[in-house]
């Protein structure tokens, strides 16, 4: 039978059919292969697993399949349409697609037992349910494709359903799938898998495909926003559109949701009964969880009913004069429900004077709240850490209570209230933001969904330095409350603050120093992570946050220590000098100022270390050991070198001063002498050039003296450094002129001397500074011009030296005139390219460009000139002087004795006066 299948051809299909019909009683299945599939050898080889392979006949010649228990007949065809497919499907053939045949052969599995056509196994194992589809034709089409790809269909949701295909993000089936973590997909999932039906590696249940075709959060939703500011409405509309929804006016008949800002809306808008009127929290919670939330949990009507109930309870409380308390808390506060105002006032006096023995116990936060509602602070409504409202309606007016307190006690009560509010803010940050985000990060993938909004690194940067501050002020608040409970005028508030000063030194610097990093990371996550952005919006709508963002809450620790210092200063003003607490308050204020000074100094050092990394990344070929933990950045200064030992006279340099060394680098210009670095293979690296090039790393221990050159008519902002390392016997003198207008020379030199003194452990930094006249060190800046033409002249002088060196190598060039001329033109092009870079032609006028091009005198007209003589005639026009013009009328370079040495004019020659006696003059000084 194998030999028969191997010898089959498309032309012998009828004879093959006759032979196969004779063996109908055998147990071998017959596999008919259509013409498109027959051309693929892999498909034919895979079909041989199923039975005898034959070319498919015409639809009207297709024999009827054998009846059971005989082996079934198969038809392998593509596409699943046409007369052949319809005839085979009607005749109960087992119709397979080429992809299914290859997949079964690869997995070594038998074909399915049912007669349903199977094109591929892309959806094998998927049990699918539909929701929201109203058109029967569309639903029938999708069901057929799913069957062709091996999937199963269920009418109702059950435990066997693995995927839900929904037209809109609503309905009971959608809630069921969301609750059990089942993927909810759009119909594009089926279409995309069917488009890849010929790909054997396509798997519909792959996570990548599922993520691409997941139903958007607001699919099918038409939303109207009410009560929001204009910019917030536009922002929410953009988020809505990006998540599959659309906006509409309130009177739109297709409107499905009305999202209301509950803080600015007091009456529910009038609309159809089938429209869901929800709070803004529903919108952001849906974005955060990546699925539409149940509207019944966020109804605006329930919010209004709750507010109405609270108002009615508050009115009843005000009428009876008793605060709202539970039955379990009915104690001394509840016993005052029937008291008269006079009795309440007497009770308050006893509490304030400490006459009640019950006050020797710790006071509850509700009891404290009555006394803390004095300052009218903006954060009076901040919840306390135990979850209760911090401030409530008092039964005695504030002015009555304030009159009973001394000025010192009133300021202390303000300190206590602000501390309680501050701890409440920290508690809100920890419990409402930090802990939920950490719990989400710990859950890998519960319910088939990734719960993490931020990774551990992002959480560490944003919240990592906050817990020590929170724990510190929790303890401090308890001591302040205890002091308030046992109040008397001689209680020491200063010693209480001094007790926590060492902890403040440890807790606050890490938070304050890296607060900018915290803010940048928070802004980046908010901008790039839509789910985290929605989480922040949800939290911001909670009353505990007071409609403040997380960034606004996180800045409170930065502001707290100055606030405590001001309050302590106010308490000190109301404390008599004979009071034992007076000296303690003075010490506490000094301790707080020292803490803040330490924080500022530590912050400056941290910023200097961070700047050091930026500097290292901006300098090409910078030594790696420049970055060190004991080193920090101090200042920066742009200069022009007047000496020639470092880079060259007239070069623009940048000095980066650190605590123990100074990095000297050359400033690169985009137009002047800018070469793109290569990647080692000779090709240019685009966009990889750094703004500076390393010249020298100068340890401050090698700088022996800083010389401040006195100001003169031709000498401004000039200074010098005399350096000598341990390996060198002679001193080197480097002179510079400051070009940065924002740098004050005297201030920079004092900074340099201070760092030098610290490096060698000397107290007097002024001993390193000397002041001299410019002529004493032979320093002259008159020849130094910074214009473009001056740079060109300087470059031309240097290029003359290069040309003389090239002329010396002319013997390498061929004697043939043609090839010699070509090589000379190569040298001329090289010269023009360098002059072009010096001139920055893209920034200079065209006339200047033509003028500089004519500066290169043309080659001689004689054709028999050798390359050496041609190079001798190449000369810059700016190098011609009077002596040369007087002797150049002869015949060029043919005569050996007539050779003329090119000399640059004085305007081009760099003036570098001898500095041999400069170091000696400085030593004499």
C-alpha angles and dihedrals in degrees: 000000000000090000089050092053092048092053095048119116133180092252093056096053095115095052090046090052091054092051092048092051090057089060096049090121092059124094095241117110121226118230116199113199122200121228099260091050094042091065092062112083093199091056092048091050091049091049091058088071089065099049143278111356120222136165112260114254126219115294093253091049095051106123118229114262117254118263121247136303084039118091113274125248122238135210118200109195145144135242107029094235139071135070096297093052093045092048094049093045091049091048091054096249118162097249116201133178122227091249092056091049092052093045093050090049092049092050092039091230129146120248119266118275098226127082096236111124112253120197099170142347095239093122098032109145094018115125108196135195127189130222133183100009111135101173112085095203092054092049092048092050093052093047091052093052091048090053090049088056095048100260129137131226131219124188096210133034114264140150090276095060113102102177137028123207109200134180093205136019095249142076138073094286090053091051091049093050092046092049094052096039096247117158112258109205140185123238088255086079091069094043093049093050091048091051087058094045092123092056109093091197094058112113118181093205093057112127093233093055092043091053093049094053101035112137110259118247098248099030109156093008123131108194135190120197118214130187100009126125115260096254093047090049091053091047093051091046090055091050090048094053092046089055097052102268135109138217126240139171121267094255095050109126090216093055111128103174139027113199112202131196097229093198093061101032124073100170126052112243117248113249142130118311091238092060116097112230105200140165124257089255089072090058096050095039089056091052092047095049093039091232133082110264125226107273092213090072094055105038115152090215091062089051092053091048090051092049090048091050092050091049092051092047090047091051091051090048092052090048094053094038093232126118120239106269135158122247091252090059094048100127132113091338094052091047090065094064093103097037124119122238090255091053091048091051092051090049090051092051091053090051094049093048093047093239095134112086090212089068091069086076123078111281121235120241090249092054091048091049091067090059096039097061094089111099101052089228118182091242096051090119095055109126118245120244092259090062098252125120108272097214127032138173110294122222092217122054116254094238090057092052093044092055089057093058131077117239090251091053092047092056090045090053088053089051090050093048095048090047090051091049091047092052088047090056092049089048090052092051092049100043101033101037114013103041098045091048091049091049090052090050091052093053106082101194115330117178089009092291132108105240100184115109095177131022123235094263093055091046091051093052095047103038107010097100097043105076096070090054091048093050092046095054093043089062092042091052092053091054092047091052091049089051090050091050092051096036124168130149095253097054110121113241091168094060089050091056093042088055090065099038095095090050090051090055089056100039106042107047096065091051098043096042094053098034091110089055089048092051094046093049091047092050092046093051091045090051099043103033113064093187092053090046089054091048091055091048091052092050092046091059091056115101090231090070094047088225089296122138124239091252091056090050094047093058092064095086089056089055099040103081095052088049092053090048092054092049092048089050089053091049089050090055089057095044118093117232090239090059111104089227093061095082092042091053091052090051091046092052091049090048092051092049089050090051091051091046090051090049092050092048092047090048090052091052092048092050089048091054092048090050089052091064091050091050092049091052092051097053120080114225091005113169111256093224090067087086107074135153093232093051130078136178118261111173146329132229133184114216144166116232115239095182124061104224101089108040109329140293112289095018117140110238136177122217116207108195117207131178094269107010144029125227114214114198137164119247114234122216126208093224105029121066094331115159122181112234119242130231094234096269097078095259122119121252107222116221094003099106115118121217095238137042122210116248107164142340106223115196111215090228088070093053105092100175140012113212120203107204110215117244116262138167093268098027120066130165093355126152137161139211124214109206135182128167125206091257094053127077099195128059121241122215119210118187127194141179117216113233099174107101092199093061119086109214097214093047092049093048091049089051090050093050092048092054090046090053092049091050094055093035098245124143101208109071094175091073089072093058124084130178121214141161118257094243091057089067095033092244116161128175099174094100093048112104123169100199125117094252091051089054089049092050091049090048092049091055091053091045090056088063090051091050092051089052091049091049089054088058093050091108087075091064119090120260092229109109096222096049092040090054090051093051090047091052088053089056091046091051090051090052093047091050092054093046089048091055090049092052096043092221091195088067103034128079120266092244091060089049092054091045093054091045089057090052088081104080114223125255119266117277094230111102096208096065116127121232089252092056090045090054090048090056092050104098139149115249089226089061095063113106133180095266092051093048090053093056101034097081091091131086102294121240103337094097113070094211093049095064111132124208112227114233123189117233120255092255090063102036110096112242107226111166119206113270098186092112096039095086090045090051090051092050090051089051 
